[in-house]
């Protein structure tokens, strides 16, 4: 039983860094706590809970800055990947608790429930955690551990709750969702989760998915309209030698075939997004030029670019010491990649002009103005009075690079 029962509710503020998994886990903790009042980080709070990220040096620096800011204002509990990384820096009197589940127990909430305090119009649900890929640059397998899939019946229960609360779209997320079910004895796979989510909620959006894990059943589901036309497929490099050094499980030609096959499934071009690392230690100027050409040849709608950031304990951190790309060169390569993706994004938005689509209302942004997200993951402005979570049928218009939707 919560020891705070009968007392004035604790005021707790949350700040989350990193991926959709972290966002879900923060929402999961909010749902599991009893007799608390959730407040903004700008308000006075009894406890500030920071769910930290360690995927890059920049992310870590942002977490440290937030800890320093909050320790001046009250009790601070830091959790997440930032805490689980070996040798993480302790700051002030902040309490470091490795997992969300341990935070729940610390605050006398008992066991963490597979539930969430959904505030977004398109809920994220974590279907698995952990990773066994061990890409040479990535620290996440070390801090998240091995594959840990949520059994399908538990996922279906949460999906049912989402449907009953009036949501029209769900985002399936995890650390490595393409390997969902490989640690379960019942043979369930990601395709089974997709089928259940579509049957119960309707619109299904996938989180990051590796190209080799888009199997024939998932291709068929895309063709049958079970998956929204938005695919985030990490590339990381457009050079085969660099991909090999990164321990990525594909070659550029394989990646391109997956993109081409998906593009041909839909009547209209879907939105393809990706991640790219600029300045990996073995990346030569020639490798980088190959990456630019390869990206230029594919119909990406956007890309996330990260200058290489060595993570202690990974093979790539050793490579960085031996043959690292100079910092200035990393930044320049990242700049060129971002310029290329900006052009790709502008071209994709322009191609949407005149297209009809469905969009979920995210929030009201002004007098009779709402922000909504389309099937192809575009942020649009819609004029009219609509409630959050509403599903609208709209005609898109692109003017000066800005997308708007006219309700139909």
C-alpha positions as a Markdown table, in Angstrom:
| # | Residue | x | y | z |
|---|---|---|---|---|
| 1 | Unk | 0.0 | 0.0 | 0.0 |
| 2 | Unk | 1.2 | 3.5 | -0.8 |
| 3 | Unk | 2.6 | 5.0 | 2.4 |
| 4 | Unk | 1.4 | 8.4 | 1.3 |
| 5 | Unk | -2.3 | 7.5 | 1.5 |
| 6 | Unk | -4.2 | 9.8 | 3.7 |
| 7 | Unk | -1.6 | 12.5 | 3.4 |
| 8 | Unk | -1.5 | 15.5 | 1.1 |
| 9 | Unk | -0.6 | 14.2 | -2.4 |
| 10 | Unk | 3.0 | 14.6 | -3.4 |
| 11 | Unk | 3.6 | 17.0 | -6.3 |
| 12 | Unk | 5.8 | 15.2 | -8.8 |
| 13 | Unk | 7.3 | 16.7 | -12.0 |
| 14 | Unk | 8.6 | 14.6 | -14.8 |
| 15 | Unk | 11.2 | 15.4 | -17.5 |
| 16 | Unk | 12.0 | 12.8 | -20.2 |
| 17 | Unk | 14.9 | 12.6 | -22.6 |
| 18 | Unk | 15.4 | 10.3 | -25.5 |
| 19 | Unk | 13.3 | 7.9 | -27.4 |
| 20 | Unk | 9.6 | 6.9 | -27.5 |
| 21 | Unk | 10.4 | 4.0 | -25.2 |
| 22 | Unk | 11.5 | 6.5 | -22.5 |
| 23 | Unk | 8.3 | 8.5 | -23.1 |
| 24 | Unk | 6.2 | 5.4 | -22.7 |
| 25 | Unk | 8.1 | 4.3 | -19.5 |
| 26 | Unk | 7.6 | 7.8 | -18.0 |
| 27 | Unk | 3.9 | 7.5 | -18.8 |
| 28 | Unk | 3.9 | 4.0 | -17.3 |
| 29 | Unk | 5.4 | 5.3 | -14.0 |
| 30 | Unk | 2.8 | 8.1 | -13.9 |
| 31 | Unk | 0.0 | 5.6 | -14.2 |
| 32 | Unk | 1.5 | 3.4 | -11.5 |
| 33 | Unk | 1.9 | 6.0 | -8.8 |
| 34 | Unk | -0.8 | 6.6 | -6.3 |
| 35 | Unk | -1.9 | 9.7 | -4.4 |
| 36 | Unk | 0.3 | 12.0 | -6.3 |
| 37 | Unk | -0.3 | 15.3 | -8.2 |
| 38 | Unk | 1.5 | 15.5 | -11.5 |
| 39 | Unk | 2.7 | 19.0 | -12.1 |
| 40 | Unk | 4.8 | 20.9 | -14.7 |
| 41 | Unk | 8.5 | 21.2 | -14.3 |
| 42 | Unk | 8.0 | 25.0 | -14.1 |
| 43 | Unk | 5.9 | 24.5 | -11.0 |
| 44 | Unk | 7.0 | 23.9 | -7.5 |
| 45 | Unk | 7.3 | 20.1 | -6.9 |
| 46 | Unk | 8.2 | 17.8 | -4.1 |
| 47 | Unk | 10.1 | 15.5 | -6.4 |
| 48 | Unk | 11.6 | 16.0 | -9.9 |
| 49 | Unk | 11.9 | 12.7 | -11.8 |
| 50 | Unk | 14.3 | 12.8 | -14.8 |
| 51 | Unk | 14.2 | 9.8 | -17.2 |
| 52 | Unk | 17.6 | 10.2 | -18.8 |
| 53 | Unk | 19.2 | 9.2 | -22.1 |
| 54 | Unk | 22.8 | 8.1 | -22.9 |
| 55 | Unk | 22.7 | 7.4 | -26.6 |
| 56 | Unk | 25.0 | 10.4 | -27.5 |
| 57 | Unk | 27.4 | 12.7 | -25.6 |
| 58 | Unk | 25.0 | 15.6 | -26.4 |
| 59 | Unk | 22.1 | 13.7 | -24.8 |
| 60 | Unk | 24.1 | 13.1 | -21.7 |
| 61 | Unk | 25.1 | 16.7 | -21.4 |
| 62 | Unk | 21.5 | 17.8 | -21.6 |
| 63 | Unk | 20.6 | 15.3 | -18.8 |
| 64 | Unk | 23.4 | 16.6 | -16.6 |
| 65 | Unk | 22.3 | 20.2 | -17.2 |
| 66 | Unk | 18.7 | 19.4 | -16.2 |
| 67 | Unk | 19.9 | 17.6 | -13.0 |
| 68 | Unk | 21.9 | 20.7 | -12.0 |
| 69 | Unk | 18.9 | 22.8 | -12.6 |
| 70 | Unk | 16.5 | 20.7 | -10.6 |
| 71 | Unk | 18.7 | 19.9 | -7.6 |
| 72 | Unk | 18.5 | 23.6 | -6.6 |
| 73 | Unk | 14.7 | 23.3 | -6.4 |
| 74 | Unk | 14.0 | 20.0 | -4.6 |
| 75 | Unk | 14.4 | 16.3 | -4.4 |
| 76 | Unk | 15.6 | 14.8 | -7.7 |
| 77 | Unk | 15.4 | 11.2 | -8.8 |
| 78 | Unk | 17.3 | 10.3 | -12.0 |
| 79 | Unk | 16.5 | 7.0 | -13.8 |
| 80 | Unk | 16.8 | 5.4 | -17.3 |
| 81 | Unk | 19.7 | 4.6 | -19.6 |
| 82 | Unk | 21.7 | 7.6 | -18.3 |
| 83 | Unk | 21.9 | 5.9 | -14.8 |
| 84 | Unk | 22.6 | 2.4 | -16.1 |
| 85 | Unk | 25.6 | 3.4 | -18.1 |
| 86 | Unk | 28.9 | 2.4 | -16.4 |
| 87 | Unk | 30.6 | 5.3 | -14.6 |
| 88 | Unk | 27.7 | 7.8 | -14.9 |
| 89 | Unk | 28.5 | 11.1 | -13.2 |
| 90 | Unk | 26.8 | 11.7 | -9.9 |
| 91 | Unk | 25.6 | 15.3 | -9.4 |
| 92 | Unk | 24.8 | 17.0 | -6.1 |
| 93 | Unk | 22.3 | 15.1 | -3.9 |
| 94 | Unk | 20.4 | 13.6 | -6.8 |
| 95 | Unk | 19.2 | 10.0 | -6.3 |
| 96 | Unk | 20.2 | 7.6 | -9.1 |
| 97 | Unk | 17.7 | 4.7 | -9.6 |
| 98 | Unk | 18.5 | 2.4 | -12.6 |
| 99 | Unk | 14.9 | 1.5 | -13.7 |
| 100 | Unk | 11.4 | 2.9 | -13.7 |
| 101 | Unk | 10.3 | -0.2 | -11.9 |
| 102 | Unk | 12.7 | 0.6 | -9.0 |
| 103 | Unk | 11.4 | 4.2 | -8.9 |
| 104 | Unk | 7.9 | 2.9 | -8.5 |
| 105 | Unk | 9.0 | 0.7 | -5.6 |
| 106 | Unk | 11.0 | 3.5 | -4.0 |
| 107 | Unk | 7.8 | 5.7 | -4.0 |
| 108 | Unk | 5.9 | 2.8 | -2.5 |
| 109 | Unk | 3.8 | 2.2 | -5.6 |
| 110 | Unk | 4.5 | -1.5 | -5.7 |
| 111 | Unk | 5.0 | -3.3 | -8.9 |
| 112 | Unk | 5.1 | -1.3 | -12.1 |
| 113 | Unk | 1.9 | -1.9 | -14.2 |
| 114 | Unk | 1.9 | -2.4 | -17.9 |
| 115 | Unk | -0.3 | 0.6 | -18.4 |
| 116 | Unk | 0.3 | 4.3 | -19.2 |
| 117 | Unk | -0.9 | 7.8 | -18.5 |
| 118 | Unk | -1.6 | 8.7 | -22.1 |
| 119 | Unk | -1.6 | 12.5 | -22.8 |
| 120 | Unk | -0.7 | 12.4 | -26.5 |
| 121 | Unk | -3.3 | 12.0 | -29.2 |
| 122 | Unk | -1.3 | 9.1 | -30.7 |
| 123 | Unk | -0.3 | 6.8 | -27.8 |
| 124 | Unk | 3.1 | 5.1 | -27.8 |
| 125 | Unk | 3.2 | 1.6 | -26.4 |
| 126 | Unk | 6.4 | -0.3 | -25.7 |
| 127 | Unk | 6.0 | -3.9 | -27.0 |
| 128 | Unk | 9.6 | -5.0 | -26.1 |
| 129 | Unk | 12.8 | -3.8 | -24.6 |
| 130 | Unk | 16.5 | -4.9 | -25.0 |
| 131 | Unk | 18.7 | -5.5 | -28.0 |
| 132 | Unk | 21.2 | -8.2 | -29.0 |
| 133 | Unk | 22.4 | -6.6 | -32.2 |
| 134 | Unk | 25.5 | -4.9 | -30.6 |
| 135 | Unk | 26.2 | -2.4 | -33.4 |
| 136 | Unk | 29.8 | -1.4 | -32.7 |
| 137 | Unk | 28.9 | 2.3 | -31.9 |
| 138 | Unk | 25.9 | 1.6 | -29.7 |
| 139 | Unk | 25.8 | 1.5 | -25.9 |
| 140 | Unk | 22.1 | 0.6 | -25.7 |
| 141 | Unk | 22.5 | -3.2 | -25.5 |
| 142 | Unk | 24.8 | -2.7 | -22.5 |
| 143 | Unk | 22.3 | -0.5 | -20.6 |
| 144 | Unk | 19.0 | -2.1 | -21.8 |
| 145 | Unk | 20.0 | -5.7 | -21.7 |
| 146 | Unk | 18.8 | -8.6 | -23.8 |
| 147 | Unk | 15.5 | -8.9 | -25.6 |
| 148 | Unk | 12.4 | -8.7 | -23.4 |
| 149 | Unk | 9.1 | -8.9 | -25.3 |
| 150 | Unk | 5.8 | -8.1 | -23.7 |
| 151 | Unk | 3.4 | -11.1 | -24.2 |
| 152 | Unk | 0.7 | -10.4 | -26.8 |
| 153 | Unk | -2.2 | -10.9 | -24.4 |
| 154 | Unk | -0.9 | -8.0 | -22.2 |
| 155 | Unk | -0.4 | -5.8 | -25.3 |
| 156 | Unk | -4.0 | -6.6 | -26.4 |
| 157 | Unk | -5.3 | -5.5 | -23.0 |
| 158 | Unk | -3.6 | -2.2 | -23.3 |
| 159 | Unk | -4.7 | -1.8 | -26.9 |
| 160 | Unk | -8.3 | -2.4 | -25.7 |
| 161 | Unk | -7.9 | 0.4 | -23.2 |
| 162 | Unk | -6.6 | 2.7 | -25.8 |
| 163 | Unk | -9.5 | 2.0 | -28.1 |
| 164 | Unk | -12.0 | 2.5 | -25.3 |
| 165 | Unk | -10.5 | 5.9 | -24.5 |
| 166 | Unk | -11.3 | 7.1 | -28.0 |
| 167 | Unk | -7.8 | 7.0 | -29.6 |
| 168 | Unk | -7.7 | 6.3 | -33.3 |
| 169 | Unk | -4.0 | 5.6 | -33.7 |
| 170 | Unk | -1.3 | 3.7 | -31.8 |
| 171 | Unk | 2.5 | 3.8 | -32.3 |
| 172 | Unk | 4.3 | 0.5 | -31.6 |
| 173 | Unk | 7.7 | 1.1 | -30.2 |
| 174 | Unk | 10.6 | -0.6 | -28.5 |
| 175 | Unk | 14.4 | -0.8 | -28.5 |
| 176 | Unk | 14.4 | -3.4 | -31.4 |
| 177 | Unk | 10.8 | -4.1 | -32.4 |
| 178 | Unk | 11.8 | -6.2 | -35.4 |
| 179 | Unk | 12.9 | -8.9 | -33.1 |
| 180 | Unk | 9.7 | -8.9 | -31.1 |
| 181 | Unk | 8.8 | -12.3 | -29.8 |
| 182 | Unk | 12.1 | -14.1 | -30.4 |
| 183 | Unk | 12.4 | -14.5 | -26.7 |
| 184 | Unk | 8.9 | -15.8 | -26.3 |
| 185 | Unk | 7.9 | -19.5 | -26.5 |
| 186 | Unk | 4.6 | -19.1 | -28.3 |
| 187 | Unk | 6.0 | -18.0 | -31.7 |
| 188 | Unk | 4.4 | -14.6 | -31.8 |
| 189 | Unk | 6.1 | -12.0 | -34.0 |
| 190 | Unk | 5.8 | -8.3 | -34.7 |
| 191 | Unk | 3.3 | -9.1 | -37.5 |
| 192 | Unk | 1.0 | -10.6 | -34.8 |
| 193 | Unk | 1.1 | -7.4 | -32.8 |
| 194 | Unk | 0.4 | -5.3 | -35.9 |
| 195 | Unk | -2.6 | -7.4 | -36.7 |
| 196 | Unk | -4.0 | -7.1 | -33.2 |
| 197 | Unk | -3.3 | -3.3 | -33.0 |
| 198 | Unk | -5.1 | -2.8 | -36.4 |
| 199 | Unk | -8.0 | -4.9 | -35.3 |
| 200 | Unk | -8.5 | -3.2 | -32.0 |
| 201 | Unk | -7.4 | 0.4 | -32.5 |
| 202 | Unk | -7.3 | 1.0 | -36.3 |
| 203 | Unk | -4.4 | 3.1 | -37.4 |
| 204 | Unk | -1.0 | 1.4 | -36.7 |
| 205 | Unk | 2.3 | 3.3 | -36.9 |
| 206 | Unk | 5.6 | 1.5 | -36.4 |
| 207 | Unk | 8.6 | 2.9 | -34.6 |
| 208 | Unk | 12.1 | 2.4 | -35.9 |
| 209 | Unk | 12.4 | -0.9 | -37.8 |
| 210 | Unk | 15.5 | -2.4 | -39.4 |
| 211 | Unk | 15.3 | -3.2 | -43.1 |
| 212 | Unk | 16.2 | -7.0 | -42.8 |
| 213 | Unk | 13.3 | -7.4 | -40.4 |
| 214 | Unk | 10.6 | -6.3 | -42.8 |
| 215 | Unk | 9.5 | -9.9 | -43.7 |
| 216 | Unk | 7.0 | -11.0 | -46.3 |
| 217 | Unk | 4.1 | -11.0 | -43.8 |
| 218 | Unk | 4.8 | -7.4 | -42.9 |
| 219 | Unk | 5.1 | -6.5 | -46.6 |
| 220 | Unk | 1.6 | -8.0 | -47.1 |
| 221 | Unk | 0.2 | -6.2 | -44.1 |
| 222 | Unk | 1.5 | -2.9 | -45.6 |
| 223 | Unk | -0.2 | -3.8 | -48.9 |
| 224 | Unk | -3.4 | -4.6 | -47.2 |
| 225 | Unk | -3.4 | -1.2 | -45.4 |
| 226 | Unk | -2.7 | -2.4 | -41.9 |
| 227 | Unk | 0.3 | -0.2 | -41.5 |
| 228 | Unk | 0.4 | 3.6 | -42.0 |
| 229 | Unk | 2.5 | 4.8 | -45.0 |
| 230 | Unk | 5.3 | 6.0 | -42.8 |
| 231 | Unk | 8.5 | 3.9 | -42.3 |
| 232 | Unk | 11.5 | 4.9 | -40.2 |
| 233 | Unk | 14.3 | 2.6 | -41.3 |
| 234 | Unk | 17.8 | 3.4 | -39.9 |
| 235 | Unk | 20.5 | 3.4 | -42.5 |
| 236 | Unk | 23.5 | 4.8 | -40.5 |
| 237 | Unk | 25.8 | 4.9 | -43.5 |
| 238 | Unk | 25.6 | 4.6 | -47.3 |
| 239 | Unk | 28.9 | 2.9 | -47.6 |
| 240 | Unk | 29.2 | -0.9 | -47.3 |
| 241 | Unk | 32.7 | -0.9 | -45.7 |
| 242 | Unk | 31.4 | 1.5 | -43.0 |
| 243 | Unk | 28.2 | -0.6 | -42.4 |
| 244 | Unk | 30.5 | -3.7 | -41.9 |
| 245 | Unk | 32.6 | -1.8 | -39.4 |
| 246 | Unk | 29.4 | -0.7 | -37.6 |
| 247 | Unk | 28.2 | -4.3 | -37.4 |
| 248 | Unk | 25.1 | -3.4 | -39.3 |
| 249 | Unk | 23.2 | -6.5 | -40.6 |
| 250 | Unk | 22.7 | -5.5 | -44.3 |
| 251 | Unk | 24.4 | -3.9 | -47.3 |
| 252 | Unk | 23.3 | -0.8 | -49.1 |
| 253 | Unk | 21.8 | -2.9 | -52.0 |
| 254 | Unk | 19.6 | -4.8 | -49.5 |
| 255 | Unk | 18.4 | -1.6 | -47.9 |
| 256 | Unk | 17.6 | -0.1 | -51.3 |
| 257 | Unk | 15.6 | -3.2 | -52.3 |
| 258 | Unk | 13.5 | -2.9 | -49.1 |
| 259 | Unk | 12.7 | 0.8 | -49.8 |
| 260 | Unk | 11.8 | 0.1 | -53.4 |
| 261 | Unk | 9.5 | -2.8 | -52.5 |
| 262 | Unk | 7.7 | -0.7 | -49.9 |
| 263 | Unk | 7.4 | 2.3 | -52.2 |
| 264 | Unk | 5.8 | 0.0 | -54.9 |
| 265 | Unk | 3.2 | -1.4 | -52.4 |
| 266 | Unk | 1.4 | 2.0 | -51.8 |
| 267 | Unk | -0.5 | 3.8 | -54.5 |
| 268 | Unk | 1.1 | 7.1 | -53.3 |
| 269 | Unk | 4.7 | 7.4 | -52.1 |
| 270 | Unk | 4.9 | 6.8 | -48.3 |
| 271 | Unk | 7.2 | 8.8 | -46.0 |
| 272 | Unk | 10.5 | 7.2 | -45.5 |
| 273 | Unk | 12.7 | 8.4 | -42.6 |
| 274 | Unk | 16.1 | 7.3 | -41.5 |
| 275 | Unk | 19.1 | 7.9 | -39.2 |
| 276 | Unk | 22.6 | 8.6 | -40.3 |
| 277 | Unk | 25.9 | 8.8 | -38.4 |
| 278 | Unk | 28.4 | 11.4 | -39.7 |
| 279 | Unk | 32.1 | 10.8 | -39.2 |
| 280 | Unk | 32.2 | 7.2 | -38.0 |
| 281 | Unk | 35.9 | 6.4 | -37.2 |
| 282 | Unk | 36.5 | 4.3 | -40.4 |
| 283 | Unk | 34.5 | 6.7 | -42.7 |
| 284 | Unk | 36.8 | 8.1 | -45.4 |
| 285 | Unk | 36.0 | 11.0 | -47.7 |
| 286 | Unk | 35.2 | 8.5 | -50.3 |
| 287 | Unk | 32.8 | 6.6 | -47.9 |
| 288 | Unk | 31.1 | 9.9 | -47.1 |
| 289 | Unk | 30.7 | 10.8 | -50.8 |
| 290 | Unk | 29.1 | 7.3 | -51.4 |
| 291 | Unk | 26.7 | 8.0 | -48.5 |
| 292 | Unk | 25.6 | 11.3 | -50.0 |
| 293 | Unk | 25.0 | 9.7 | -53.4 |
| 294 | Unk | 23.2 | 6.7 | -51.9 |
| 295 | Unk | 20.9 | 9.0 | -49.8 |
| 296 | Unk | 20.3 | 11.2 | -52.9 |
| 297 | Unk | 19.1 | 8.1 | -54.8 |
| 298 | Unk | 16.4 | 7.2 | -52.4 |
| 299 | Unk | 13.0 | 8.8 | -51.7 |
| 300 | Unk | 13.5 | 9.9 | -48.1 |
| 301 | Unk | 11.1 | 12.3 | -46.6 |
| 302 | Unk | 13.4 | 13.2 | -43.7 |
| 303 | Unk | 16.5 | 12.1 | -41.9 |
| 304 | Unk | 18.0 | 12.4 | -38.5 |
| 305 | Unk | 21.8 | 13.2 | -38.6 |
| 306 | Unk | 24.1 | 12.5 | -35.7 |
| 307 | Unk | 27.8 | 13.4 | -35.6 |
| 308 | Unk | 29.6 | 10.3 | -34.3 |
| 309 | Unk | 29.8 | 10.3 | -30.5 |
| 310 | Unk | 32.1 | 7.6 | -29.0 |
| 311 | Unk | 30.4 | 5.6 | -26.2 |
| 312 | Unk | 32.7 | 4.2 | -23.6 |
| 313 | Unk | 32.9 | 0.4 | -23.7 |
| 314 | Unk | 31.9 | 0.0 | -27.3 |
| 315 | Unk | 34.3 | -1.2 | -30.1 |
| 316 | Unk | 33.8 | 2.0 | -32.0 |
| 317 | Unk | 35.2 | 4.0 | -29.0 |
| 318 | Unk | 38.4 | 2.1 | -29.5 |
| 319 | Unk | 38.4 | 2.8 | -33.3 |
| 320 | Unk | 37.8 | 6.5 | -32.5 |
| 321 | Unk | 41.1 | 6.7 | -30.6 |
| 322 | Unk | 42.9 | 4.9 | -33.4 |
| 323 | Unk | 41.5 | 6.6 | -36.5 |
| 324 | Unk | 38.8 | 9.1 | -35.5 |
| 325 | Unk | 37.5 | 11.7 | -37.9 |
| 326 | Unk | 38.4 | 15.2 | -36.7 |
| 327 | Unk | 35.6 | 17.0 | -34.9 |
| 328 | Unk | 35.4 | 19.8 | -37.5 |
| 329 | Unk | 35.1 | 17.3 | -40.3 |
| 330 | Unk | 32.3 | 15.5 | -38.5 |
| 331 | Unk | 30.4 | 18.7 | -38.1 |
| 332 | Unk | 30.9 | 19.6 | -41.8 |
| 333 | Unk | 29.7 | 16.2 | -42.9 |
| 334 | Unk | 26.7 | 16.4 | -40.6 |
| 335 | Unk | 25.9 | 19.9 | -42.1 |
| 336 | Unk | 26.0 | 18.5 | -45.7 |
| 337 | Unk | 23.8 | 15.6 | -44.7 |
| 338 | Unk | 21.3 | 17.9 | -43.1 |
| 339 | Unk | 21.2 | 20.1 | -46.2 |
| 340 | Unk | 20.5 | 17.1 | -48.3 |
| 341 | Unk | 17.7 | 15.9 | -46.1 |
| 342 | Unk | 16.2 | 19.4 | -46.0 |
| 343 | Unk | 16.0 | 19.3 | -49.8 |
| 344 | Unk | 14.4 | 15.8 | -49.6 |
| 345 | Unk | 11.9 | 17.0 | -47.0 |
| 346 | Unk | 10.9 | 20.0 | -49.1 |
| 347 | Unk | 10.5 | 17.8 | -52.2 |
| 348 | Unk | 8.3 | 15.3 | -50.3 |
| 349 | Unk | 6.1 | 18.0 | -48.8 |
| 350 | Unk | 5.6 | 19.6 | -52.2 |
| 351 | Unk | 4.6 | 16.2 | -53.6 |
| 352 | Unk | 1.7 | 16.1 | -51.1 |
| 353 | Unk | 0.1 | 19.2 | -52.4 |
| 354 | Unk | -3.5 | 18.4 | -53.5 |
| 355 | Unk | -3.4 | 14.9 | -51.9 |
| 356 | Unk | -6.2 | 13.8 | -49.6 |
| 357 | Unk | -5.2 | 12.1 | -46.3 |
| 358 | Unk | -6.4 | 11.4 | -42.8 |
| 359 | Unk | -4.9 | 13.3 | -39.8 |
| 360 | Unk | -5.1 | 12.9 | -36.0 |
| 361 | Unk | -5.7 | 16.2 | -34.1 |
| 362 | Unk | -2.8 | 16.7 | -31.7 |
| 363 | Unk | -3.8 | 20.0 | -30.0 |
| 364 | Unk | -5.4 | 23.4 | -30.4 |
| 365 | Unk | -2.8 | 26.1 | -31.3 |
| 366 | Unk | -5.0 | 29.1 | -31.6 |
| 367 | Unk | -8.5 | 30.5 | -32.3 |
| 368 | Unk | -10.0 | 27.8 | -34.6 |
| 369 | Unk | -6.6 | 26.4 | -35.5 |
| 370 | Unk | -5.4 | 22.9 | -34.7 |
| 371 | Unk | -2.2 | 21.0 | -35.2 |
| 372 | Unk | -2.6 | 17.5 | -36.6 |
| 373 | Unk | -0.4 | 14.6 | -37.8 |
| 374 | Unk | -1.1 | 12.9 | -41.2 |
| 375 | Unk | -0.8 | 9.3 | -42.1 |
| 376 | Unk | 2.6 | 10.1 | -43.7 |
| 377 | Unk | 3.8 | 11.7 | -40.4 |
| 378 | Unk | 3.5 | 15.3 | -41.5 |
| 379 | Unk | 2.7 | 18.1 | -39.1 |
| 380 | Unk | -0.1 | 20.2 | -40.5 |
| 381 | Unk | -2.2 | 23.1 | -39.6 |
| 382 | Unk | -6.0 | 22.7 | -39.8 |
| 383 | Unk | -8.5 | 25.5 | -39.4 |
| 384 | Unk | -11.6 | 24.7 | -37.4 |
| 385 | Unk | -12.7 | 23.7 | -33.9 |
| 386 | Unk | -11.8 | 20.0 | -33.3 |
| 387 | Unk | -11.2 | 18.0 | -30.2 |
| 388 | Unk | -7.8 | 16.3 | -29.5 |
| 389 | Unk | -7.7 | 12.7 | -30.9 |
| 390 | Unk | -10.2 | 13.5 | -33.6 |
| 391 | Unk | -9.6 | 11.8 | -36.9 |
| 392 | Unk | -10.0 | 14.2 | -39.8 |
| 393 | Unk | -10.2 | 13.6 | -43.6 |
| 394 | Unk | -8.3 | 16.5 | -45.2 |
| 395 | Unk | -7.1 | 17.9 | -48.5 |
| 396 | Unk | -3.4 | 18.9 | -48.2 |
| 397 | Unk | -2.0 | 22.1 | -49.5 |
| 398 | Unk | 1.7 | 23.0 | -49.5 |
| 399 | Unk | 2.7 | 26.7 | -49.7 |
| 400 | Unk | 6.2 | 28.0 | -49.1 |
| 401 | Unk | 7.1 | 24.7 | -47.5 |
| 402 | Unk | 4.3 | 24.7 | -45.0 |
| 403 | Unk | 1.5 | 22.1 | -45.1 |
| 404 | Unk | -2.1 | 22.8 | -44.2 |
| 405 | Unk | -5.1 | 20.6 | -44.3 |
| 406 | Unk | -8.6 | 21.6 | -45.4 |
| 407 | Unk | -11.3 | 19.4 | -43.7 |
| 408 | Unk | -13.4 | 17.5 | -46.1 |
